[in-house]
Amino acid sequence: MKKTIKTLVVIFLAVITFSCDGNDDAQTTPSTPTDGFTIGTTFYATPNVYVAVDQADANNDGQPDYYSFFFSDGRMTDTFGDNGVGYAYAYSTNTTKLAQVKVLAASNVSLTTAPIAASTTPYIGSSIITPFATGFSVDSFISYNLQPNTTILGAQNGINFTNIPETIGIWHYPGAVGPTITINAINIDYTTPTNSTIDVDYNFIDSAGIQITGHYEGTLGVMLD
């Protein structure tokens, strides 16, 4: 598949935003890291996880239209990255690994009547591979060996943030069967977002049939789209 996207910028229509981040860039328990994704026999650590929760509710059913889960070895923010079309996420300059699984309420009937919750039944992730517009990311992907842009969009809590070119690194996109994500436990604390936590497993089969599995358990960064 030819990549025409030049910069990883994920659009969202923001009516409210959080930039609170309870992630700590490290997994201390257990001593052998399990927070990350595995391709073949190779493990890629992603000690930070974020969820972007839709607030626009385009269909007016009272529930978010989507939840986007990001797994990274760097930090994220929704404060910077506006390129003129809505708002975009930005990534810390030390980011080298990033995975996204977007869960659409339209593909998961339980999310049309209640918020996302722990369940033994996996949620279906989006396999849409057509970007919203030129320059924007697809809904779900796994990537590593990334090189963030050198242009700094801004700093937050002493951390510099920028965008990530999708022309550099290794990128895996969904095949015919979309990714799945199992929420073992989740607490999204809207009052004190830094108290949010999650225990999650995900499964991803890319367009070449390569299976990628991932896991994370710990603090959860929350952004309201």
Secondary structure by P-SEA (a helix, b strand, c coil): cccccccbbbbbbccccccccccccccccccccccccccccbbbbbcbbbbbbbcccccccccccbbbbbbcccccccccccccccbbbbbcccccbbbbbbbbccccccccccccccccbbbbccccccccccccccccccccccccccccccccccbbbbbbbccccbbbbbccbbbbbbcccccccccccccccccbbbbbbccccbbbbbccccbbbbbcc
